Amino acid sequence: MLEVLEAQILERPNLVHGFTTRRGGVSRGPYARLNLSASLGDGHPSVAENRARVGDALGLNVLAFADQVHGSSVLTVDHVQDDTWSVGEGDALITDRPGIGLVAQTADCTPVLIFDPERQAVAAVHSGWRGVVQNVVGASVSALTTVYGSNPSDLVAALGPAISKARYRVGPEVLAAAERAFGTLDDGLVGPRDGEGGATLDVSEAVRRQLVGAGLRRENVERLAICTYEDSRFFSSRRARKGPFGSQGGIIGLPL
C-alpha cells in the first residue's frame, strides 16, 4: 500500500496533493521501494511502475518531472506526453492545467507545494541550500504572478518532509552563501559554529521565510516537521553516506 502524507492547508476539494514515502513501490536494494527518480541508478521499468502507482493513487492523468539541478529555473507545464521522463531542466514547475501532477523530487531537500485558489494554479518546487541561496521559491511565486496573474497574498504553501536542522551540518562556505542571501543568520536558521567554522542549517525554515518574503501570509505556509534523515520511511542522501539512494516526491495537481 502506498503511503502518501498530506498537509492540512492543502486539503481542498479542488486540489490533489501529497508527499510520498518509500512505501508501496517495486524498487529493490537501496532504492526500495517507492523510488521516483530515474537518474540515481534505479532501472527505468521499476521507476515507471512506481510513478504510475502514484499517479493512479492520486487520480492524476500524468506526472511531470524535471531534471533538477539545484538552480532557480521555473518551467511552465502545459502538456506532458505519457512517456515523457522529464519536461526539462529546472527546479520548479507551474501549471493551471487539470490532470497534470507536478513533482518535486527530494531526498533531504525541501519539497514545496504552492496553490493559488483564486487563479487555480499550482507549483511544485525543489529547494536545498543552493535553491535557498538562489531563492527558487521566490522565483516560483514570481512566475505564478507573471504567467497566471496570481496575487502572492492569495497563495497557500506546504513544506514537506526534509532533513532537520539538527541533522544538517554544513561548512563555512555554505554559511557564507546563506549569509549573503539573508544578510544575517540568526539562531533560528543556524546552530552554534563548530571548530571548523561550520554549523547546522535549517533549510526548511529558510524556505518558509523566503515564501513570506515573496508575499505569502505567514498563516498560509505550513511545514510538516518530519526529518527525512531520522525517519526511515524516507530516502535520505545524508543517511546513505555517499552510497546509492532513491527519492520521494511532493506532488500537486488540479483534478479533472
C-alpha positions as CSV (number, residue, x, y, z in Angstrom):
1,M,0.0,0.0,0.0
2,L,1.2,3.5,-0.9
3,E,1.7,5.9,2.0
4,V,1.1,9.5,1.0
5,L,1.2,12.3,3.5
6,E,-1.0,15.4,3.2
7,A,-0.8,18.9,4.5
8,Q,-3.9,20.3,6.2
9,I,-3.6,23.6,4.4
10,L,-3.9,21.9,1.1
11,E,-6.8,19.6,1.9
12,R,-9.3,21.2,-0.6
13,P,-11.9,19.7,-2.8
14,N,-10.4,21.3,-6.0
15,L,-6.9,20.2,-5.3
16,V,-4.8,16.9,-5.3
17,H,-1.5,16.8,-3.4
18,G,0.7,14.5,-1.3
19,F,4.2,13.7,-0.1
20,T,5.2,10.1,-0.8
21,T,7.3,7.9,1.4
22,R,9.3,4.8,0.4
23,R,6.2,2.5,1.0
24,G,4.3,0.9,-1.8
25,G,6.7,0.6,-4.7
26,V,8.6,-2.1,-6.6
27,S,12.2,-1.0,-6.5
28,R,14.8,-3.0,-4.6
29,G,18.0,-2.6,-2.7
30,P,18.9,1.0,-1.8
31,Y,16.0,2.2,-3.9
32,A,13.4,0.2,-2.1
33,R,10.6,0.6,-2.6
34,L,8.8,3.7,-4.0
35,N,11.7,5.4,-5.7
36,L,10.6,8.1,-8.2
37,S,13.9,9.1,-9.6
38,A,15.2,7.8,-12.9
39,S,18.6,9.5,-12.6
40,L,20.1,7.8,-9.5
41,G,20.8,4.3,-10.8
42,D,17.4,2.5,-10.4
43,G,16.1,0.7,-13.5
44,H,13.5,2.6,-15.7
45,P,10.9,-0.2,-15.5
46,S,10.8,-0.1,-11.7
47,V,10.7,3.7,-11.7
48,A,8.0,3.8,-14.4
49,E,5.8,1.4,-12.3
50,N,6.4,3.5,-9.2
51,R,5.4,6.7,-10.9
52,A,2.3,5.0,-12.4
53,R,1.2,3.8,-9.0
54,V,1.5,7.3,-7.6
55,G,-0.5,8.9,-10.4
56,D,-3.2,6.3,-10.1
57,A,-3.4,6.7,-6.3
58,L,-3.8,10.5,-6.7
59,G,-6.2,10.3,-9.7
60,L,-3.9,12.3,-12.0
61,N,-3.6,11.6,-15.7
62,V,0.2,12.2,-15.9
63,L,3.0,13.3,-13.6
64,A,5.5,16.0,-14.7
65,F,9.1,15.6,-13.6
66,A,12.1,17.9,-14.2
67,D,15.8,17.4,-14.4
68,Q,16.6,19.1,-11.1
69,V,19.9,20.9,-11.0
70,H,19.7,22.9,-7.7
71,G,19.0,26.1,-9.5
72,S,16.2,28.6,-9.8
73,S,14.7,27.9,-13.2
74,V,10.9,27.6,-13.3
75,L,9.2,25.6,-16.0
76,T,5.6,26.2,-17.2
77,V,3.9,22.8,-17.9
78,D,1.0,22.9,-20.4
79,H,1.2,19.4,-21.7
80,V,3.0,16.1,-20.9
81,Q,3.2,13.0,-23.0
82,D,2.6,9.8,-21.2
83,D,6.1,8.5,-21.9
84,T,7.9,11.8,-21.0
85,W,10.6,11.2,-18.4
86,S,11.4,14.9,-18.0
87,V,9.8,18.2,-19.1
88,G,13.2,20.0,-19.0
89,E,15.9,21.3,-16.7
90,G,14.7,23.2,-13.7
91,D,13.8,23.0,-10.0
92,A,10.3,24.4,-10.1
93,L,7.2,23.5,-12.1
94,I,4.0,25.5,-12.5
95,T,0.7,24.8,-14.3
96,D,-3.0,25.6,-14.4
97,R,-3.9,22.5,-16.5
98,P,-6.2,20.0,-14.8
99,G,-4.9,16.4,-14.6
100,I,-1.2,17.2,-14.6
101,G,0.6,16.3,-11.3
102,L,3.7,18.4,-10.7
103,V,6.5,16.6,-8.9
104,A,9.4,17.9,-6.8
105,Q,11.8,15.1,-6.1
106,T,13.8,15.1,-2.8
107,A,16.0,13.0,-0.6
108,D,16.6,15.6,2.2
109,C,16.0,18.9,0.3
110,T,12.7,20.6,0.9
111,P,9.7,19.9,-1.3
112,V,7.4,22.9,-1.6
113,L,3.8,22.8,-2.9
114,I,2.0,26.0,-3.7
115,F,-1.6,26.5,-4.6
116,D,-3.5,29.6,-5.9
117,P,-7.2,29.0,-5.0
118,E,-8.2,32.2,-6.9
119,R,-6.5,31.6,-10.3
120,Q,-6.5,27.8,-9.9
121,A,-2.8,27.3,-10.5
122,V,-0.2,25.2,-8.7
123,A,3.6,24.9,-8.3
124,A,6.0,22.2,-7.1
125,V,9.4,23.3,-6.0
126,H,12.6,21.6,-5.0
127,S,14.9,23.6,-2.7
128,G,18.1,22.6,-1.0
129,W,20.6,25.1,0.3
130,R,21.6,26.0,-3.2
131,G,18.0,26.6,-4.0
132,V,17.7,28.8,-0.9
133,V,20.8,30.9,-2.0
134,Q,19.2,31.4,-5.4
135,N,15.7,31.9,-3.9
136,V,13.9,29.3,-6.1
137,V,10.7,29.7,-4.2
138,G,10.7,33.5,-4.7
139,A,11.2,32.8,-8.5
140,S,8.3,30.4,-8.4
141,V,6.0,32.9,-6.8
142,S,7.1,35.5,-9.3
143,A,6.4,33.0,-12.2
144,L,2.9,32.3,-10.8
145,T,2.3,36.1,-10.8
146,T,3.6,36.7,-14.3
147,V,2.1,33.7,-16.0
148,Y,-1.3,33.3,-14.3
149,G,-1.8,36.7,-12.6
150,S,-1.6,35.3,-9.1
151,N,-1.6,37.5,-6.1
152,P,1.1,36.3,-3.6
153,S,-1.2,37.0,-0.6
154,D,-3.8,34.5,-2.0
155,L,-1.3,31.7,-2.2
156,V,-1.1,28.8,0.2
157,A,2.0,26.6,0.6
158,A,3.1,23.4,2.3
159,L,6.7,22.4,3.0
160,G,7.1,18.6,3.1
161,P,9.4,16.2,4.9
162,A,13.1,17.3,4.7
163,I,16.2,17.0,6.7
164,S,16.0,18.7,10.1
165,K,18.3,21.5,11.3
166,A,19.8,19.1,13.9
167,R,20.9,16.6,11.2
168,Y,22.2,19.1,8.6
169,R,25.7,20.3,9.3
170,V,27.2,22.5,6.6
171,G,30.6,24.0,6.1
172,P,31.6,27.7,6.4
173,E,31.3,28.2,2.6
174,V,27.6,27.3,2.7
175,L,27.0,29.5,5.7
176,A,28.7,32.4,3.8
177,A,26.5,31.9,0.8
178,A,23.4,31.7,3.1
179,E,24.5,34.9,4.9
180,R,24.8,36.7,1.6
181,A,21.2,35.6,0.8
182,F,19.7,36.6,4.2
183,G,22.0,39.4,5.4
184,T,22.4,37.8,8.8
185,L,21.9,34.3,10.1
186,D,20.1,34.1,13.5
187,D,19.9,31.1,15.7
188,G,16.6,30.1,14.1
189,L,18.4,29.4,10.9
190,V,21.8,28.1,12.1
191,G,23.2,26.5,15.2
192,P,26.4,27.4,17.0
193,R,29.6,27.4,14.9
194,D,31.9,24.5,15.4
195,G,35.7,24.4,15.5
196,E,35.9,24.3,11.7
197,G,33.5,27.2,11.2
198,G,30.6,25.0,10.2
199,A,27.1,24.8,11.8
200,T,23.8,23.2,11.4
201,L,21.4,24.8,9.0
202,D,17.6,24.8,8.8
203,V,16.8,24.8,5.1
204,S,13.1,24.5,5.5
205,E,12.9,27.5,7.8
206,A,14.9,29.5,5.3
207,V,12.4,28.4,2.6
208,R,9.5,29.4,4.8
209,R,11.0,32.9,5.4
210,Q,11.5,33.3,1.6
211,L,7.9,32.4,0.9
212,V,6.8,35.1,3.4
213,G,9.3,37.5,1.9
214,A,7.7,36.8,-1.5
215,G,4.3,38.0,-0.3
216,L,2.6,34.9,1.2
217,R,0.9,35.4,4.5
218,R,2.6,33.6,7.4
219,E,-0.6,31.7,8.3
220,N,-0.7,30.4,4.7
221,V,2.5,28.5,5.0
222,E,2.5,25.1,6.7
223,R,5.6,23.0,7.4
224,L,5.5,19.2,8.0
225,A,8.1,18.8,10.7
226,I,9.3,15.4,9.7
227,C,13.1,14.7,9.3
228,T,14.0,12.6,6.3
229,Y,17.3,11.6,7.9
230,E,15.7,10.3,11.1
231,D,12.6,8.7,9.7
232,S,13.4,5.6,7.7
233,R,10.2,5.9,5.7
234,F,12.0,8.4,3.6
235,F,15.1,8.4,1.3
236,S,18.0,10.5,2.7
237,S,21.1,11.3,0.8
238,R,22.9,12.1,4.1
239,R,21.9,8.8,5.6
240,A,23.1,7.0,2.5
241,R,26.6,8.4,3.2
242,K,27.6,8.7,-0.5
243,G,26.0,5.4,-1.3
244,P,23.1,5.0,-3.8
245,F,19.6,6.2,-2.7
246,G,16.3,7.0,-4.3
247,S,13.9,9.9,-4.0
248,Q,10.4,10.6,-2.7
249,G,8.2,13.3,-4.2
250,G,6.0,16.2,-3.3
251,I,3.1,16.1,-5.8
252,I,0.4,18.7,-6.5
253,G,-2.2,19.0,-9.3
254,L,-5.7,20.1,-10.2
255,P,-8.2,17.3,-10.7
256,L,-10.0,16.8,-13.9
